[in-house]
Amino acid sequence: MLDYVDTGLSANSVPYLEGLSLQRAVHRAVVAGERPDTVILLEHDSVYTAGKRTAPDERPVDGTPVIDVDRGGKITWHGPGQLVGYPIVRLGEPIDVVGYVRRLEAVLIDLLAEFDIVGRRVEGRSGVWVGDGVDEKIAAIGIRVEGGVTMHGFALNCSNSLEPYDRIVACGIRDAGVTTMSRVLGRDIHPADVAAPLRRLLDAELATIRATEAALA
C-alpha cells in the first residue's frame, strides 16, 4: 500500500515552492529507505511551472512569473480546482520511464471512466485527452527519476479556470485545447471528489507493479 499525504485540498491550496520542498524531503526519505512509497495530493496556488524543454515563445508574454523546475515536459499551469498528484515511488530495474508514464495515464483514464468521462491517449503526446475529433487535454504528466525514485507527477483538471492557459502554449502544444472534468460533465467536480477513487486506483496499480517485479525476480 502507498502512503498518502493530503496536504492541501479545497480551501487549503499549497504554494508551489512549499509543495516542492515537501516533495524533495519525501523523495530523500524514500531513496534512503526511511519511508515507504508515498503520494502527495494537493491543490496549488495559481502558478506557472516550466519543464526543461520549455521554449521561450511558449512562456507568458505579459511578464507573469514562471518557476523553472527539473521535471520533464514543458510549461503548464497549476492552481485551485486542479488535483495535483506527486507519486514518489521506487521503480524496479531496469527503469522504464515511458512505461511508468503509461501506467499513470492508465490510472487517470480509469479514474475518468468512473465519472463517465472517456479519456484516451494521443499518439506522440503524454497525458490524458478527451474529445471526439478535437483533442482537449484534461490531465498533464511530467516526471523526474532520481536515485531510482520518481518525483513530480500529474495534474488533473477538475473544476479549475481555463483562463490561465490563454497566456501560455500549454505543454508546448499549439493545435489542441484544454478542458476540465466539470466542463465535460456540465456539473461541478472538485479535487476532493476524486481523491478517494484515485487513491484506490493508485494502490491497485502499485500492487500490480510490485507483483510483476516479484515474478521477475
ROGUMI-771625 format. One record per residue (C-alpha): x, y, z; residue number from 1; residue in three letters. Coordinates in steps of 0.5 Angstrom, whole numbers, plus 2048, in hexadecimal, padded with zeros to 3 digits. Layout:
ROGUMI-771625
<site><c1>X</c1><c2>Y</c2><c3>Z</c3><marro>NUM</marro><paro>ALA</paro></site>
...
***
This chain:
ROGUMI-771625
<site><c1>800</c1><c2>800</c2><c3>800</c3><marro>1</marro><paro>MET</paro></site>
<site><c1>802</c1><c2>807</c2><c3>7FF</c3><marro>2</marro><paro>LEU</paro></site>
<site><c1>803</c1><c2>80C</c2><c3>804</c3><marro>3</marro><paro>ASP</paro></site>
<site><c1>7FF</c1><c2>813</c2><c3>802</c3><marro>4</marro><paro>TYR</paro></site>
<site><c1>800</c1><c2>81A</c2><c3>804</c3><marro>5</marro><paro>VAL</paro></site>
<site><c1>7FA</c1><c2>81E</c2><c3>803</c3><marro>6</marro><paro>ASP</paro></site>
<site><c1>7FD</c1><c2>825</c2><c3>805</c3><marro>7</marro><paro>THR</paro></site>
<site><c1>7F8</c1><c2>82A</c2><c3>801</c3><marro>8</marro><paro>GLY</paro></site>
<site><c1>7F1</c1><c2>829</c2><c3>7FE</c3><marro>9</marro><paro>LEU</paro></site>
<site><c1>7EC</c1><c2>82D</c2><c3>7FD</c3><marro>10</marro><paro>SER</paro></site>
<site><c1>7ED</c1><c2>834</c2><c3>801</c3><marro>11</marro><paro>ALA</paro></site>
<site><c1>7F4</c1><c2>832</c2><c3>803</c3><marro>12</marro><paro>ASN</paro></site>
<site><c1>7F8</c1><c2>833</c2><c3>7FD</c3><marro>13</marro><paro>SER</paro></site>
<site><c1>7FF</c1><c2>832</c2><c3>7FE</c3><marro>14</marro><paro>VAL</paro></site>
<site><c1>804</c1><c2>837</c2><c3>7FB</c3><marro>15</marro><paro>PRO</paro></site>
<site><c1>808</c1><c2>833</c2><c3>7F5</c3><marro>16</marro><paro>TYR</paro></site>
<site><c1>80F</c1><c2>834</c2><c3>7F9</c3><marro>17</marro><paro>LEU</paro></site>
<site><c1>80D</c1><c2>832</c2><c3>7FF</c3><marro>18</marro><paro>GLU</paro></site>
<site><c1>80A</c1><c2>82B</c2><c3>7FC</c3><marro>19</marro><paro>GLY</paro></site>
<site><c1>811</c1><c2>82B</c2><c3>7F8</c3><marro>20</marro><paro>LEU</paro></site>
<site><c1>814</c1><c2>82B</c2><c3>7FF</c3><marro>21</marro><paro>SER</paro></site>
<site><c1>810</c1><c2>825</c2><c3>801</c3><marro>22</marro><paro>LEU</paro></site>
<site><c1>811</c1><c2>821</c2><c3>7FB</c3><marro>23</marro><paro>GLN</paro></site>
<site><c1>818</c1><c2>822</c2><c3>7FC</c3><marro>24</marro><paro>ARG</paro></site>
<site><c1>818</c1><c2>820</c2><c3>803</c3><marro>25</marro><paro>ALA</paro></site>
<site><c1>814</c1><c2>81A</c2><c3>802</c3><marro>26</marro><paro>VAL</paro></site>
<site><c1>818</c1><c2>818</c2><c3>7FC</c3><marro>27</marro><paro>HIS</paro></site>
<site><c1>81E</c1><c2>818</c2><c3>800</c3><marro>28</marro><paro>ARG</paro></site>
<site><c1>81B</c1><c2>813</c2><c3>805</c3><marro>29</marro><paro>ALA</paro></site>
<site><c1>818</c1><c2>80E</c2><c3>800</c3><marro>30</marro><paro>VAL</paro></site>
<site><c1>81F</c1><c2>80E</c2><c3>7FD</c3><marro>31</marro><paro>VAL</paro></site>
<site><c1>822</c1><c2>80D</c2><c3>804</c3><marro>32</marro><paro>ALA</paro></site>
<site><c1>81D</c1><c2>807</c2><c3>805</c3><marro>33</marro><paro>GLY</paro></site>
<site><c1>81B</c1><c2>80B</c2><c3>80B</c3><marro>34</marro><paro>GLU</paro></site>
<site><c1>813</c1><c2>80C</c2><c3>809</c3><marro>35</marro><paro>ARG</paro></site>
<site><c1>80F</c1><c2>808</c2><c3>804</c3><marro>36</marro><paro>PRO</paro></site>
<site><c1>80D</c1><c2>80A</c2><c3>7FD</c3><marro>37</marro><paro>ASP</paro></site>
<site><c1>809</c1><c2>810</c2><c3>7FE</c3><marro>38</marro><paro>THR</paro></site>
<site><c1>804</c1><c2>814</c2><c3>7FA</c3><marro>39</marro><paro>VAL</paro></site>
<site><c1>803</c1><c2>81B</c2><c3>7FC</c3><marro>40</marro><paro>ILE</paro></site>
<site><c1>7FC</c1><c2>81E</c2><c3>7FA</c3><marro>41</marro><paro>LEU</paro></site>
<site><c1>7FA</c1><c2>825</c2><c3>7FA</c3><marro>42</marro><paro>LEU</paro></site>
<site><c1>7F8</c1><c2>82C</c2><c3>7F6</c3><marro>43</marro><paro>GLU</paro></site>
<site><c1>7FD</c1><c2>831</c2><c3>7F5</c3><marro>44</marro><paro>HIS</paro></site>
<site><c1>7FC</c1><c2>839</c2><c3>7F5</c3><marro>45</marro><paro>ASP</paro></site>
<site><c1>7FC</c1><c2>83B</c2><c3>7EE</c3><marro>46</marro><paro>SER</paro></site>
<site><c1>803</c1><c2>83B</c2><c3>7EB</c3><marro>47</marro><paro>VAL</paro></site>
<site><c1>806</c1><c2>839</c2><c3>7E4</c3><marro>48</marro><paro>TYR</paro></site>
<site><c1>80C</c1><c2>834</c2><c3>7E4</c3><marro>49</marro><paro>THR</paro></site>
<site><c1>810</c1><c2>832</c2><c3>7DE</c3><marro>50</marro><paro>ALA</paro></site>
<site><c1>814</c1><c2>82C</c2><c3>7DD</c3><marro>51</marro><paro>GLY</paro></site>
<site><c1>81B</c1><c2>82B</c2><c3>7DA</c3><marro>52</marro><paro>LYS</paro></site>
<site><c1>818</c1><c2>82B</c2><c3>7D3</c3><marro>53</marro><paro>ARG</paro></site>
<site><c1>814</c1><c2>832</c2><c3>7D3</c3><marro>54</marro><paro>THR</paro></site>
<site><c1>816</c1><c2>836</c2><c3>7CD</c3><marro>55</marro><paro>ALA</paro></site>
<site><c1>816</c1><c2>83E</c2><c3>7CE</c3><marro>56</marro><paro>PRO</paro></site>
<site><c1>810</c1><c2>83F</c2><c3>7CA</c3><marro>57</marro><paro>ASP</paro></site>
<site><c1>80C</c1><c2>83A</c2><c3>7CE</c3><marro>58</marro><paro>GLU</paro></site>
<site><c1>80C</c1><c2>83F</c2><c3>7D4</c3><marro>59</marro><paro>ARG</paro></site>
<site><c1>807</c1><c2>844</c2><c3>7D6</c3><marro>60</marro><paro>PRO</paro></site>
<site><c1>808</c1><c2>84B</c2><c3>7D2</c3><marro>61</marro><paro>VAL</paro></site>
<site><c1>806</c1><c2>84F</c2><c3>7D8</c3><marro>62</marro><paro>ASP</paro></site>
<site><c1>80B</c1><c2>84E</c2><c3>7DD</c3><marro>63</marro><paro>GLY</paro></site>
<site><c1>808</c1><c2>849</c2><c3>7E1</c3><marro>64</marro><paro>THR</paro></site>
<site><c1>80D</c1><c2>846</c2><c3>7E6</c3><marro>65</marro><paro>PRO</paro></site>
<site><c1>80F</c1><c2>83F</c2><c3>7E4</c3><marro>66</marro><paro>VAL</paro></site>
<site><c1>812</c1><c2>83A</c2><c3>7E8</c3><marro>67</marro><paro>ILE</paro></site>
<site><c1>817</c1><c2>835</c2><c3>7E5</c3><marro>68</marro><paro>ASP</paro></site>
<site><c1>817</c1><c2>82E</c2><c3>7E7</c3><marro>69</marro><paro>VAL</paro></site>
<site><c1>81B</c1><c2>828</c2><c3>7E6</c3><marro>70</marro><paro>ASP</paro></site>
<site><c1>816</c1><c2>823</c2><c3>7E3</c3><marro>71</marro><paro>ARG</paro></site>
<site><c1>815</c1><c2>821</c2><c3>7DC</c3><marro>72</marro><paro>GLY</paro></site>
<site><c1>810</c1><c2>825</c2><c3>7D7</c3><marro>73</marro><paro>GLY</paro></site>
<site><c1>80E</c1><c2>82C</c2><c3>7D6</c3><marro>74</marro><paro>LYS</paro></site>
<site><c1>80A</c1><c2>832</c2><c3>7D9</c3><marro>75</marro><paro>ILE</paro></site>
<site><c1>804</c1><c2>831</c2><c3>7DD</c3><marro>76</marro><paro>THR</paro></site>
<site><c1>7FF</c1><c2>834</c2><c3>7E2</c3><marro>77</marro><paro>TRP</paro></site>
<site><c1>7FD</c1><c2>832</c2><c3>7E9</c3><marro>78</marro><paro>HIS</paro></site>
<site><c1>7F8</c1><c2>835</c2><c3>7ED</c3><marro>79</marro><paro>GLY</paro></site>
<site><c1>7F2</c1><c2>834</c2><c3>7F1</c3><marro>80</marro><paro>PRO</paro></site>
<site><c1>7ED</c1><c2>82F</c2><c3>7EF</c3><marro>81</marro><paro>GLY</paro></site>
<site><c1>7F2</c1><c2>82A</c2><c3>7EC</c3><marro>82</marro><paro>GLN</paro></site>
<site><c1>7F4</c1><c2>824</c2><c3>7EF</c3><marro>83</marro><paro>LEU</paro></site>
<site><c1>7FC</c1><c2>823</c2><c3>7EF</c3><marro>84</marro><paro>VAL</paro></site>
<site><c1>7FF</c1><c2>81C</c2><c3>7F1</c3><marro>85</marro><paro>GLY</paro></site>
<site><c1>806</c1><c2>81B</c2><c3>7F2</c3><marro>86</marro><paro>TYR</paro></site>
<site><c1>808</c1><c2>814</c2><c3>7F3</c3><marro>87</marro><paro>PRO</paro></site>
<site><c1>80E</c1><c2>813</c2><c3>7F6</c3><marro>88</marro><paro>ILE</paro></site>
<site><c1>810</c1><c2>80B</c2><c3>7F5</c3><marro>89</marro><paro>VAL</paro></site>
<site><c1>816</c1><c2>807</c2><c3>7F3</c3><marro>90</marro><paro>ARG</paro></site>
<site><c1>816</c1><c2>804</c2><c3>7EC</c3><marro>91</marro><paro>LEU</paro></site>
<site><c1>818</c1><c2>7FD</c2><c3>7EB</c3><marro>92</marro><paro>GLY</paro></site>
<site><c1>81E</c1><c2>7FB</c2><c3>7E7</c3><marro>93</marro><paro>GLU</paro></site>
<site><c1>81F</c1><c2>7FC</c2><c3>7E1</c3><marro>94</marro><paro>PRO</paro></site>
<site><c1>81C</c1><c2>803</c2><c3>7E2</c3><marro>95</marro><paro>ILE</paro></site>
<site><c1>817</c1><c2>804</c2><c3>7DD</c3><marro>96</marro><paro>ASP</paro></site>
<site><c1>815</c1><c2>80C</c2><c3>7DD</c3><marro>97</marro><paro>VAL</paro></site>
<site><c1>810</c1><c2>80B</c2><c3>7D7</c3><marro>98</marro><paro>VAL</paro></site>
<site><c1>80D</c1><c2>805</c2><c3>7DA</c3><marro>99</marro><paro>GLY</paro></site>
<site><c1>80C</c1><c2>809</c2><c3>7E0</c3><marro>100</marro><paro>TYR</paro></site>
<site><c1>808</c1><c2>80F</c2><c3>7DD</c3><marro>101</marro><paro>VAL</paro></site>
<site><c1>804</c1><c2>80A</c2><c3>7D9</c3><marro>102</marro><paro>ARG</paro></site>
<site><c1>802</c1><c2>807</c2><c3>7E0</c3><marro>103</marro><paro>ARG</paro></site>
<site><c1>800</c1><c2>80E</c2><c3>7E3</c3><marro>104</marro><paro>LEU</paro></site>
<site><c1>7FC</c1><c2>80F</c2><c3>7DC</c3><marro>105</marro><paro>GLU</paro></site>
<site><c1>7F8</c1><c2>809</c2><c3>7DD</c3><marro>106</marro><paro>ALA</paro></site>
<site><c1>7F6</c1><c2>80A</c2><c3>7E4</c3><marro>107</marro><paro>VAL</paro></site>
<site><c1>7F4</c1><c2>811</c2><c3>7E2</c3><marro>108</marro><paro>LEU</paro></site>
<site><c1>7F0</c1><c2>80E</c2><c3>7DD</c3><marro>109</marro><paro>ILE</paro></site>
<site><c1>7ED</c1><c2>809</c2><c3>7E1</c3><marro>110</marro><paro>ASP</paro></site>
<site><c1>7EB</c1><c2>80F</c2><c3>7E6</c3><marro>111</marro><paro>LEU</paro></site>
<site><c1>7E8</c1><c2>813</c2><c3>7E1</c3><marro>112</marro><paro>LEU</paro></site>
<site><c1>7E3</c1><c2>80D</c2><c3>7DF</c3><marro>113</marro><paro>ALA</paro></site>
<site><c1>7E1</c1><c2>80C</c2><c3>7E6</c3><marro>114</marro><paro>GLU</paro></site>
<site><c1>7DE</c1><c2>813</c2><c3>7E5</c3><marro>115</marro><paro>PHE</paro></site>
<site><c1>7DB</c1><c2>811</c2><c3>7DE</c3><marro>116</marro><paro>ASP</paro></site>
<site><c1>7E1</c1><c2>815</c2><c3>7DA</c3><marro>117</marro><paro>ILE</paro></site>
<site><c1>7E4</c1><c2>812</c2><c3>7D4</c3><marro>118</marro><paro>VAL</paro></site>
<site><c1>7EB</c1><c2>813</c2><c3>7D5</c3><marro>119</marro><paro>GLY</paro></site>
<site><c1>7F1</c1><c2>811</c2><c3>7D0</c3><marro>120</marro><paro>ARG</paro></site>
<site><c1>7F8</c1><c2>811</c2><c3>7CE</c3><marro>121</marro><paro>ARG</paro></site>
<site><c1>7FA</c1><c2>815</c2><c3>7C8</c3><marro>122</marro><paro>VAL</paro></site>
<site><c1>800</c1><c2>812</c2><c3>7C4</c3><marro>123</marro><paro>GLU</paro></site>
<site><c1>806</c1><c2>816</c2><c3>7C5</c3><marro>124</marro><paro>GLY</paro></site>
<site><c1>804</c1><c2>81A</c2><c3>7CB</c3><marro>125</marro><paro>ARG</paro></site>
<site><c1>804</c1><c2>819</c2><c3>7D2</c3><marro>126</marro><paro>SER</paro></site>
<site><c1>7FE</c1><c2>81A</c2><c3>7D7</c3><marro>127</marro><paro>GLY</paro></site>
<site><c1>7F6</c1><c2>818</c2><c3>7D6</c3><marro>128</marro><paro>VAL</paro></site>
<site><c1>7F2</c1><c2>81B</c2><c3>7D1</c3><marro>129</marro><paro>TRP</paro></site>
<site><c1>7EA</c1><c2>81C</c2><c3>7D0</c3><marro>130</marro><paro>VAL</paro></site>
<site><c1>7E6</c1><c2>81E</c2><c3>7CA</c3><marro>131</marro><paro>GLY</paro></site>
<site><c1>7E3</c1><c2>81B</c2><c3>7C3</c3><marro>132</marro><paro>ASP</paro></site>
<site><c1>7E7</c1><c2>81E</c2><c3>7BD</c3><marro>133</marro><paro>GLY</paro></site>
<site><c1>7EA</c1><c2>824</c2><c3>7C1</c3><marro>134</marro><paro>VAL</paro></site>
<site><c1>7EF</c1><c2>822</c2><c3>7C6</c3><marro>135</marro><paro>ASP</paro></site>
<site><c1>7EF</c1><c2>825</c2><c3>7CD</c3><marro>136</marro><paro>GLU</paro></site>
<site><c1>7F4</c1><c2>824</c2><c3>7D3</c3><marro>137</marro><paro>LYS</paro></site>
<site><c1>7F1</c1><c2>822</c2><c3>7D9</c3><marro>138</marro><paro>ILE</paro></site>
<site><c1>7F7</c1><c2>81F</c2><c3>7DD</c3><marro>139</marro><paro>ALA</paro></site>
<site><c1>7FE</c1><c2>821</c2><c3>7DC</c3><marro>140</marro><paro>ALA</paro></site>
<site><c1>804</c1><c2>81D</c2><c3>7DF</c3><marro>141</marro><paro>ILE</paro></site>
<site><c1>80B</c1><c2>81F</c2><c3>7E0</c3><marro>142</marro><paro>GLY</paro></site>
<site><c1>810</c1><c2>81B</c2><c3>7E4</c3><marro>143</marro><paro>ILE</paro></site>
<site><c1>817</c1><c2>81A</c2><c3>7E6</c3><marro>144</marro><paro>ARG</paro></site>
<site><c1>81B</c1><c2>814</c2><c3>7E9</c3><marro>145</marro><paro>VAL</paro></site>
<site><c1>821</c1><c2>815</c2><c3>7ED</c3><marro>146</marro><paro>GLU</paro></site>
<site><c1>824</c1><c2>80F</c2><c3>7F1</c3><marro>147</marro><paro>GLY</paro></site>
<site><c1>81F</c1><c2>80A</c2><c3>7EE</c3><marro>148</marro><paro>GLY</paro></site>
<site><c1>819</c1><c2>80E</c2><c3>7F1</c3><marro>149</marro><paro>VAL</paro></site>
<site><c1>814</c1><c2>812</c2><c3>7EE</c3><marro>150</marro><paro>THR</paro></site>
<site><c1>813</c1><c2>81A</c2><c3>7EF</c3><marro>151</marro><paro>MET</paro></site>
<site><c1>80D</c1><c2>81F</c2><c3>7EC</c3><marro>152</marro><paro>HIS</paro></site>
<site><c1>807</c1><c2>81B</c2><c3>7E9</c3><marro>153</marro><paro>GLY</paro></site>
<site><c1>801</c1><c2>81D</c2><c3>7E6</c3><marro>154</marro><paro>PHE</paro></site>
<site><c1>7FC</c1><c2>823</c2><c3>7E6</c3><marro>155</marro><paro>ALA</paro></site>
<site><c1>7F4</c1><c2>821</c2><c3>7E5</c3><marro>156</marro><paro>LEU</paro></site>
<site><c1>7F0</c1><c2>827</c2><c3>7E3</c3><marro>157</marro><paro>ASN</paro></site>
<site><c1>7E9</c1><c2>826</c2><c3>7E8</c3><marro>158</marro><paro>CYS</paro></site>
<site><c1>7E6</c1><c2>82D</c2><c3>7E9</c3><marro>159</marro><paro>SER</paro></site>
<site><c1>7EB</c1><c2>832</c2><c3>7E7</c3><marro>160</marro><paro>ASN</paro></site>
<site><c1>7EB</c1><c2>838</c2><c3>7E3</c3><marro>161</marro><paro>SER</paro></site>
<site><c1>7EE</c1><c2>837</c2><c3>7DC</c3><marro>162</marro><paro>LEU</paro></site>
<site><c1>7EF</c1><c2>83F</c2><c3>7DB</c3><marro>163</marro><paro>GLU</paro></site>
<site><c1>7F7</c1><c2>83E</c2><c3>7DE</c3><marro>164</marro><paro>PRO</paro></site>
<site><c1>7F8</c1><c2>839</c2><c3>7D8</c3><marro>165</marro><paro>TYR</paro></site>
<site><c1>7F7</c1><c2>83F</c2><c3>7D3</c3><marro>166</marro><paro>ASP</paro></site>
<site><c1>7FD</c1><c2>842</c2><c3>7D5</c3><marro>167</marro><paro>ARG</paro></site>
<site><c1>802</c1><c2>83C</c2><c3>7D3</c3><marro>168</marro><paro>ILE</paro></site>
<site><c1>803</c1><c2>837</c2><c3>7CE</c3><marro>169</marro><paro>VAL</paro></site>
<site><c1>801</c1><c2>831</c2><c3>7D3</c3><marro>170</marro><paro>ALA</paro></site>
<site><c1>805</c1><c2>82C</c2><c3>7D3</c3><marro>171</marro><paro>CYS</paro></site>
<site><c1>808</c1><c2>82E</c2><c3>7CC</c3><marro>172</marro><paro>GLY</paro></site>
<site><c1>802</c1><c2>82C</c2><c3>7C8</c3><marro>173</marro><paro>ILE</paro></site>
<site><c1>7FF</c1><c2>831</c2><c3>7C3</c3><marro>174</marro><paro>ARG</paro></site>
<site><c1>7FA</c1><c2>82D</c2><c3>7C0</c3><marro>175</marro><paro>ASP</paro></site>
<site><c1>7F6</c1><c2>82B</c2><c3>7C6</c3><marro>176</marro><paro>ALA</paro></site>
<site><c1>7F1</c1><c2>82D</c2><c3>7CB</c3><marro>177</marro><paro>GLY</paro></site>
<site><c1>7F1</c1><c2>82C</c2><c3>7D3</c3><marro>178</marro><paro>VAL</paro></site>
<site><c1>7EB</c1><c2>82A</c2><c3>7D7</c3><marro>179</marro><paro>THR</paro></site>
<site><c1>7E8</c1><c2>828</c2><c3>7DE</c3><marro>180</marro><paro>THR</paro></site>
<site><c1>7E4</c1><c2>823</c2><c3>7E1</c3><marro>181</marro><paro>MET</paro></site>
<site><c1>7DF</c1><c2>828</c2><c3>7E3</c3><marro>182</marro><paro>SER</paro></site>
<site><c1>7DE</c1><c2>82B</c2><c3>7DC</c3><marro>183</marro><paro>ARG</paro></site>
<site><c1>7DE</c1><c2>824</c2><c3>7D8</c3><marro>184</marro><paro>VAL</paro></site>
<site><c1>7D8</c1><c2>822</c2><c3>7DD</c3><marro>185</marro><paro>LEU</paro></site>
<site><c1>7D5</c1><c2>828</c2><c3>7DE</c3><marro>186</marro><paro>GLY</paro></site>
<site><c1>7D5</c1><c2>828</c2><c3>7E5</c3><marro>187</marro><paro>ARG</paro></site>
<site><c1>7DA</c1><c2>829</c2><c3>7EB</c3><marro>188</marro><paro>ASP</paro></site>
<site><c1>7DF</c1><c2>824</c2><c3>7EC</c3><marro>189</marro><paro>ILE</paro></site>
<site><c1>7E4</c1><c2>826</c2><c3>7F1</c3><marro>190</marro><paro>HIS</paro></site>
<site><c1>7EB</c1><c2>823</c2><c3>7F3</c3><marro>191</marro><paro>PRO</paro></site>
<site><c1>7E8</c1><c2>821</c2><c3>7FA</c3><marro>192</marro><paro>ALA</paro></site>
<site><c1>7E3</c1><c2>81D</c2><c3>7F6</c3><marro>193</marro><paro>ASP</paro></site>
<site><c1>7E8</c1><c2>819</c2><c3>7F2</c3><marro>194</marro><paro>VAL</paro></site>
<site><c1>7EE</c1><c2>818</c2><c3>7F7</c3><marro>195</marro><paro>ALA</paro></site>
<site><c1>7EB</c1><c2>811</c2><c3>7FA</c3><marro>196</marro><paro>ALA</paro></site>
<site><c1>7EA</c1><c2>80E</c2><c3>7F4</c3><marro>197</marro><paro>PRO</paro></site>
<site><c1>7F0</c1><c2>810</c2><c3>7F2</c3><marro>198</marro><paro>LEU</paro></site>
<site><c1>7F4</c1><c2>80D</c2><c3>7F8</c3><marro>199</marro><paro>ARG</paro></site>
<site><c1>7F0</c1><c2>806</c2><c3>7F7</c3><marro>200</marro><paro>ARG</paro></site>
<site><c1>7F3</c1><c2>806</c2><c3>7EF</c3><marro>201</marro><paro>LEU</paro></site>
<site><c1>7FA</c1><c2>808</c2><c3>7F1</c3><marro>202</marro><paro>LEU</paro></site>
<site><c1>7FA</c1><c2>803</c2><c3>7F6</c3><marro>203</marro><paro>ASP</paro></site>
<site><c1>7F8</c1><c2>7FD</c2><c3>7F1</c3><marro>204</marro><paro>ALA</paro></site>
<site><c1>7FD</c1><c2>800</c2><c3>7EC</c3><marro>205</marro><paro>GLU</paro></site>
<site><c1>803</c1><c2>800</c2><c3>7F1</c3><marro>206</marro><paro>LEU</paro></site>
<site><c1>800</c1><c2>7F9</c2><c3>7F3</c3><marro>207</marro><paro>ALA</paro></site>
<site><c1>801</c1><c2>7F6</c2><c3>7EC</c3><marro>208</marro><paro>THR</paro></site>
<site><c1>808</c1><c2>7F9</c2><c3>7EB</c3><marro>209</marro><paro>ILE</paro></site>
<site><c1>80A</c1><c2>7F6</c2><c3>7F1</c3><marro>210</marro><paro>ARG</paro></site>
<site><c1>807</c1><c2>7EF</c2><c3>7F0</c3><marro>211</marro><paro>ALA</paro></site>
<site><c1>80A</c1><c2>7F0</c2><c3>7E9</c3><marro>212</marro><paro>THR</paro></site>
<site><c1>811</c1><c2>7F1</c2><c3>7EC</c3><marro>213</marro><paro>GLU</paro></site>
<site><c1>811</c1><c2>7EC</c2><c3>7F1</c3><marro>214</marro><paro>ALA</paro></site>
<site><c1>80F</c1><c2>7E7</c2><c3>7EB</c3><marro>215</marro><paro>ALA</paro></site>
<site><c1>815</c1><c2>7E9</c2><c3>7E7</c3><marro>216</marro><paro>LEU</paro></site>
<site><c1>81A</c1><c2>7E9</c2><c3>7ED</c3><marro>217</marro><paro>ALA</paro></site>
***
